[in-house]
Amino acid sequence: MIKDPMVRKLLQEASDLGFKLETSEGLYYPIINYEMYKKFQPYVKPDIVAYIDIMAAESNQSTTSDAAFIISWDELIRRTLEKEAFLNNFPSSNRASAVKNSLYVGYLFYGSDNSPTYDWYTEEEIRTIDPEVKKAYQKAVANREPNTKSVLLDTVEKILHLLDENNDELTPEIKEIIEDVENLFAND
């Protein structure tokens, strides 16, 4: 319970302006509450509707906290593919740059510091994919809609094939494929 009336007033004003308070690693900070913008979706263009959906997912549940994923791998893949679809469908949108900036290709293929895709904590130099990640990759490929254009899903499919051929180990060839797709989506 916040006892200081000035702090309470400030937080209420922020909430009234469409912000909500988040916390991570002992810090508190405001973020835009995109969920409240959904009421405007019937009145805006399709790219803005899609943008609001993308941003609301993140403001409703952050992807990471303390360098670890707090969403499932399935959800991470879904969000990443949704952003890629936005860029494919609305390349001229004034929100394309913002979506591209939030498209973390590295997360998809390498994970985060505290949620790595490959086992980085072994004595050997052999790095194997986390079985949960591989299962999420397989599910994403299996659930792919026919005729869907997706460089990211194409890449996941290539990586799965190489993993199957190499005992689920991260190989230089896989790293090269990932580097190429990261460069493709790199922010200018």
C-alpha positions as CSV (number, residue, x, y, z in Angstrom):
1,M,0.0,0.0,0.0
2,I,1.4,3.4,-1.0
3,K,1.0,5.8,1.8
4,D,2.6,8.9,0.4
5,P,-0.2,10.9,-1.3
6,M,2.1,12.5,-3.8
7,V,3.4,9.1,-5.0
8,R,-0.2,7.8,-5.1
9,K,-1.3,10.8,-7.1
10,L,1.6,10.4,-9.6
11,L,0.9,6.7,-10.1
12,Q,-2.8,7.4,-10.6
13,E,-2.0,10.1,-13.2
14,A,0.3,7.7,-15.0
15,S,-2.4,5.0,-15.0
16,D,-4.9,7.5,-16.4
17,L,-2.5,8.4,-19.2
18,G,-2.2,4.7,-20.2
19,F,0.8,3.6,-18.3
20,K,1.3,0.7,-15.9
21,L,4.0,0.1,-13.4
22,E,6.4,-2.8,-14.0
23,T,9.3,-4.1,-11.9
24,S,12.5,-5.9,-12.7
25,E,15.7,-6.5,-10.8
26,G,14.5,-4.2,-8.0
27,L,13.6,-1.3,-10.2
28,Y,10.1,0.1,-10.9
29,Y,9.3,1.8,-14.3
30,P,6.3,2.8,-16.3
31,I,5.4,1.0,-19.6
32,I,2.7,1.9,-22.1
33,N,-0.4,-0.3,-21.5
34,Y,-1.2,-1.2,-25.1
35,E,-4.2,-3.3,-24.0
36,M,-6.2,-0.1,-23.5
37,Y,-5.6,0.9,-27.1
38,K,-7.5,-2.2,-28.4
39,K,-10.7,-0.2,-28.1
40,F,-9.5,2.0,-31.0
41,Q,-8.8,-1.0,-33.3
42,P,-12.1,-0.7,-35.2
43,Y,-11.2,2.9,-36.2
44,V,-7.6,2.5,-37.4
45,K,-5.9,0.9,-40.4
46,P,-5.0,-2.8,-40.4
47,D,-1.3,-2.2,-39.8
48,I,-2.1,-0.3,-36.6
49,V,-4.5,-3.0,-35.5
50,A,-1.7,-5.5,-35.9
51,Y,0.8,-3.3,-34.2
52,I,-1.5,-2.8,-31.2
53,D,-1.9,-6.6,-30.9
54,I,1.9,-7.1,-31.0
55,M,2.6,-4.4,-28.4
56,A,-0.3,-5.5,-26.1
57,A,1.1,-9.0,-25.9
58,E,4.4,-7.6,-24.7
59,S,2.8,-5.1,-22.3
60,N,0.5,-7.8,-20.9
61,Q,3.4,-10.2,-20.4
62,S,7.1,-9.2,-20.9
63,T,9.3,-11.6,-22.9
64,T,12.1,-11.5,-20.4
65,S,13.0,-10.6,-16.8
66,D,16.4,-10.8,-15.3
67,A,17.8,-12.0,-18.6
68,A,15.5,-15.1,-18.6
69,F,12.4,-15.8,-20.6
70,I,9.2,-15.5,-18.6
71,I,7.1,-16.8,-21.5
72,S,7.2,-20.2,-23.1
73,W,9.3,-21.1,-26.1
74,D,6.0,-21.6,-28.0
75,E,5.0,-18.1,-27.1
76,L,8.4,-16.6,-28.0
77,I,8.2,-18.3,-31.4
78,R,4.6,-17.1,-31.9
79,R,5.5,-13.5,-31.1
80,T,8.6,-13.6,-33.3
81,L,6.6,-15.0,-36.3
82,E,3.9,-12.4,-35.7
83,K,6.4,-9.6,-36.0
84,E,7.9,-11.1,-39.1
85,A,4.4,-11.4,-40.6
86,F,3.8,-7.7,-39.8
87,L,7.0,-6.8,-41.7
88,N,5.9,-8.9,-44.6
89,N,2.4,-7.6,-44.7
90,F,3.0,-3.9,-43.9
91,P,6.5,-3.0,-45.1
92,S,5.6,0.6,-45.6
93,S,3.8,1.1,-42.3
94,N,5.1,3.9,-40.1
95,R,5.3,1.2,-37.4
96,A,7.6,-1.2,-39.4
97,S,10.7,0.3,-37.9
98,A,9.4,-0.2,-34.3
99,V,8.4,-3.8,-35.0
100,K,11.8,-4.5,-36.6
101,N,13.5,-3.1,-33.5
102,S,11.5,-5.4,-31.3
103,L,12.2,-8.5,-33.5
104,Y,14.9,-10.3,-31.5
105,V,16.1,-12.9,-33.9
106,G,18.9,-13.8,-31.6
107,Y,16.4,-14.8,-28.9
108,L,14.7,-17.2,-31.3
109,F,18.0,-19.0,-32.2
110,Y,20.2,-18.5,-29.2
111,G,17.9,-17.7,-26.3
112,S,18.8,-15.3,-23.6
113,D,21.6,-15.3,-21.0
114,N,19.5,-17.2,-18.5
115,S,17.4,-19.1,-21.0
116,P,19.8,-20.4,-23.6
117,T,18.8,-22.4,-26.6
118,Y,21.9,-24.6,-26.3
119,D,23.5,-26.0,-23.3
120,W,26.4,-23.6,-22.6
121,Y,27.3,-25.0,-19.2
122,T,29.1,-28.2,-20.2
123,E,32.8,-29.0,-19.7
124,E,33.3,-29.8,-23.4
125,E,32.9,-27.6,-26.3
126,I,29.9,-29.6,-27.5
127,R,26.7,-27.6,-27.2
128,T,23.4,-29.4,-27.6
129,I,19.9,-27.9,-28.1
130,D,17.6,-27.8,-25.1
131,P,15.0,-30.6,-25.8
132,E,12.2,-28.1,-24.9
133,V,13.4,-25.7,-27.5
134,K,13.7,-28.4,-30.2
135,K,10.1,-29.5,-29.4
136,A,8.9,-25.9,-29.8
137,Y,10.7,-25.6,-33.1
138,Q,9.2,-28.8,-34.4
139,K,5.7,-27.7,-33.3
140,A,6.1,-24.4,-35.1
141,V,7.2,-26.1,-38.3
142,A,4.4,-28.7,-38.0
143,N,1.8,-26.0,-37.5
144,R,3.0,-23.8,-40.4
145,E,0.1,-22.6,-42.5
146,P,0.5,-23.7,-46.2
147,N,2.0,-21.1,-48.5
148,T,3.1,-18.9,-45.6
149,K,6.2,-16.9,-46.4
150,S,8.5,-17.0,-43.4
151,V,12.3,-16.7,-43.6
152,L,12.4,-17.5,-39.9
153,L,10.4,-20.7,-40.2
154,D,12.5,-21.7,-43.2
155,T,15.5,-21.2,-41.0
156,V,14.1,-23.2,-38.1
157,E,13.4,-26.0,-40.6
158,K,17.0,-26.0,-41.9
159,I,18.4,-25.9,-38.4
160,L,16.1,-28.9,-37.3
161,H,17.4,-30.9,-40.2
162,L,21.0,-30.1,-39.3
163,L,20.4,-30.9,-35.6
164,D,18.9,-34.3,-36.6
165,E,22.1,-35.0,-38.6
166,N,24.4,-33.9,-35.9
167,N,23.1,-35.3,-32.6
168,D,21.4,-32.1,-31.7
169,E,24.7,-30.2,-31.6
170,L,25.3,-26.6,-32.5
171,T,27.6,-26.8,-35.5
172,P,29.5,-24.1,-37.4
173,E,27.1,-24.5,-40.2
174,I,24.1,-23.8,-38.0
175,K,25.9,-20.7,-36.6
176,E,26.5,-19.5,-40.1
177,I,22.8,-19.9,-41.0
178,I,21.8,-18.0,-37.9
179,E,24.3,-15.2,-38.6
180,D,22.9,-14.9,-42.1
181,V,19.3,-14.5,-40.9
182,E,20.3,-12.2,-38.1
183,N,22.0,-10.0,-40.7
184,L,18.9,-10.1,-42.9
185,F,16.8,-8.7,-40.0
186,A,19.5,-6.4,-38.6
187,N,18.4,-2.9,-37.8
188,D,19.8,-0.3,-40.2
